[in-house]
Amino acid sequence: MGKGKAYRGKSEIKIKRCREGSEKKRTKKRKKSVIQKILKVLLPILLGAFVLYWVYRDFDFVRVGELLSEEVKWGWMVLSLLAGVWSHLFRGWRWKQTLDPLGVEPRKGTCVDAIFLSYASSLLLPRVGEVTRCGVLSRYDGVPFAQSLGTVVTERLIDTLCILLITLFTFVAQMPVFLRFFQETGTKIPSLVHLVSSPWFYVALGCVIGVLVLLYYLLRMLSFFERVKGVALDIWQGIGSLRKLHNLPLFLSYTLAIWVCYYLHFYFTFFCFGFTEQLSPLAGLVMFVGGTFAVLVPTPNGAGPWHFAVITMMMLYGVSADDASLFALVVHAIQTLLVILLGFWGWLHLSFFHRPAMS
């Protein structure tokens, strides 16, 4: 009897230790998950703040108030913002078109609201917008999350092709400007010593590190999806929806309209200021391309890298450093405010005029 009690006692101790060990592992895993979530939000903000500080460390911010109250031509700014709104509308309508062949037929309004919310949510956590828009469609129109995610992948592939074509055209048309940009930012290959000593090198290095961090989390997300039964197939069906479009010319028209509006959203701002209104459409295209690649860096709305790219390229066209810095700061702030307002509108519209699909 004594031996039996001793054996049971040892077994209970082992079970207790196993439970304690499992609980410690779960606690450790939860802490690690919380830390990762905090870093996902904090790192992009810190990266953007670092680049912004470096770019604007000697800037006179008093001029911003003077410019806004006396010099800005607000009519052109309104046209710029309208072009930005239309780019979102066209994107929402195009997205609905890629979803229709899957037999789900979401409402146009829901698609547009999802786009509004996706851009706004990306201000808090870069690249989370793709997940947000799919979640909105799943909640309000019952569209399977994985299938809508597949259509988003398709959209991203199409947009990548578009920006590559635009970049190729711009590079050929304005090759001397790009070469000067690479030279003046310390990226000329023979000048290795100048590269390391240039402060812009460290800005660019920080941006590259940010992109690598983003790629790491994207690969982890894809590996997670692959482990979920049936999700990979649904994503593939969403990607394949492009082959079954009901109206290909309309899809191409939406795609063209999206990128024209993106460009006008930026180019119209030139006419808001006396020191940029003389810049040509091609100059606008060069800065538009540079800014588009800059926002790939995972900072809120490209803050920091976008300013650096636009300021540097604008200086190549004869705009002073102070004026270029002022332009980038004001334009980015106003366009970011537009993203916030559209996101708020999308949330209100969904909350008061759409019922969740499950209710």
Secondary structure, DSSP 8 states (H G I E B T S, - for coil): -HHHHHHHHHHHHHHHHHHHHHHHHHHHHHHHHHHHHHHHHHHHHHHHHHHHHHHHTT--THHHHHIIIII--HHHHHHHHHHHHHHHHHHHHHHHHHHGGGT----HHHHHHHHHHHHHHHHHSTT-HHHHHHHHHHHHH---HHHHHHHHHHHHHHHHHHHHHHHHHHHHHTHHHHHHHHHHTT--TT-HHHHHH-HHHHHHHHHHHHHHHHHHHHHHHHHHHHHSTTHHHHHHHHHGGGGG-S-HHHHHHHHHHHHHHHHHHHHGGGGGSTTTTT--HHHHHHHHHHHHHHTTSSSGGGTTHHHHHHHHHHHHTT--HHHHHHHHHHHHHHHHHHHHHHHHHHHHHHHHH---TT-
